[in-house]
């Protein structure tokens, strides 16, 4: 992990030079998780490898109310994927129960990503 995390930081710093107007900080995942739990409002965007993203997105969703409510995105240069972060919910399998909130939030993120802002806003504004 030290090698892959080191490479990730190196590339992050290199690309970060192209965006001097953006404030950038490095946090080790454990203290980053503690800071996220303590003061989530200080984060606008968090950039991290996939494993850390899985962990911290669950923490952030739980802080916001429930892992079952959050959507997620993985955005690359050529493609993007949007989903609910909670997975398949095996504990409620075959019980005729479902909460599609996370999937709907993922769909809203997708609509914003593809430039369908007005359509996305129909799902996020009352009335």
C-alpha positions in Angstrom: 0.0 0.0 0.0 2.9 2.4 0.7 4.0 2.0 -2.9 0.6 2.4 -4.5 -0.4 5.2 -2.2 2.9 6.9 -2.9 2.3 6.6 -6.6 -1.2 7.9 -6.2 0.1 11.0 -4.3 2.8 11.6 -6.9 0.3 11.6 -9.7 -2.1 13.7 -7.7 0.6 16.3 -7.1 1.6 16.3 -10.7 -1.9 16.9 -12.0 -2.6 19.3 -9.1 0.0 21.6 -10.6 -2.3 22.2 -13.5 -4.9 23.6 -11.1 -3.1 26.1 -8.8 -6.4 27.8 -7.9 -7.7 24.6 -6.1 -6.6 24.0 -2.5 -5.1 20.5 -2.1 -4.2 18.5 1.0 -3.0 15.0 1.6 -4.5 13.0 4.4 -3.7 9.4 5.4 -7.0 7.5 5.2 -7.4 6.9 8.9 -7.1 10.5 10.0 -9.0 11.5 6.9 -11.9 9.3 8.0 -11.7 10.8 11.5 -11.8 14.4 10.1 -14.7 13.4 7.8 -16.7 12.1 10.7 -15.8 15.2 12.8 -16.1 18.0 10.3 -17.5 16.8 7.0 -18.3 20.3 5.9 -14.6 21.1 5.3 -14.5 18.7 2.4 -15.7 19.7 -1.1 -14.2 16.9 -3.1 -12.2 13.9 -1.9 -9.9 12.2 -4.4 -8.6 8.7 -3.4 -8.0 5.2 -4.7 -11.1 2.9 -5.0 -10.7 1.0 -1.7 -10.5 4.2 0.4 -13.3 5.7 -1.6 -15.5 2.7 -0.8 -14.8 3.1 2.9 -15.1 6.9 3.2 -18.2 7.1 1.0 -19.9 4.7 3.4 -18.8 6.9 6.4 -20.0 10.1 4.7 -23.3 8.5 3.8 -23.9 7.3 7.3 -23.1 10.8 8.7 -25.7 12.2 6.3 -28.3 9.7 7.6 -28.0 6.3 6.0 -25.8 4.4 3.7 -29.0 3.4 1.9 -29.6 7.0 0.8 -26.4 7.8 -1.0 -25.5 7.6 -4.7 -21.9 7.2 -6.0 -20.0 7.9 -9.1 -16.7 6.7 -10.6 -15.7 9.1 -13.4 -12.9 8.5 -15.8 -11.7 10.2 -18.9 -13.7 8.0 -21.3 -16.6 6.6 -19.2 -18.4 7.0 -16.0 -20.4 4.7 -13.7 -23.2 5.7 -11.2 -24.7 3.5 -8.6 -26.1 3.2 -5.1 -23.2 2.9 -2.7 -24.8 0.3 -0.4 -24.5 -2.8 -2.6 -27.1 -5.5 -2.9 -28.5 -5.5 0.6 -28.4 -9.3 1.1 -30.1 -9.0 4.6 -33.4 -8.0 3.0 -33.2 -10.4 0.0 -36.5 -12.2 -0.7 -38.4 -10.0 1.7 -40.1 -7.9 -1.0 -38.4 -4.7 0.5 -36.4 -2.1 -1.4 -35.4 1.5 -0.9 -34.3 2.9 -4.3 -33.1 6.3 -2.8 -29.4 5.5 -3.3 -29.9 4.5 -6.9 -32.0 7.6 -7.6 -29.3 9.8 -6.1 -26.8 8.0 -8.4 -29.1 8.7 -11.4 -29.3 12.4 -10.4 -25.4 12.5 -10.3 -25.4 10.9 -13.8 -27.9 13.5 -15.1 -25.7 16.3 -13.8 -22.6 14.7 -15.3 -24.1 14.4 -18.8 -25.3 18.0 -18.7 -29.0 17.3 -18.0 -29.0 19.8 -15.1 -32.6 20.9 -15.6 -33.8 17.2 -15.5 -31.7 16.5 -12.4 -33.2 19.5 -10.7 -36.7 18.1 -11.1 -35.7 15.3 -8.8 -34.0 17.6 -6.2 -36.4 20.5 -5.8 -39.8 20.3 -4.1 -43.0 20.7 -6.2 
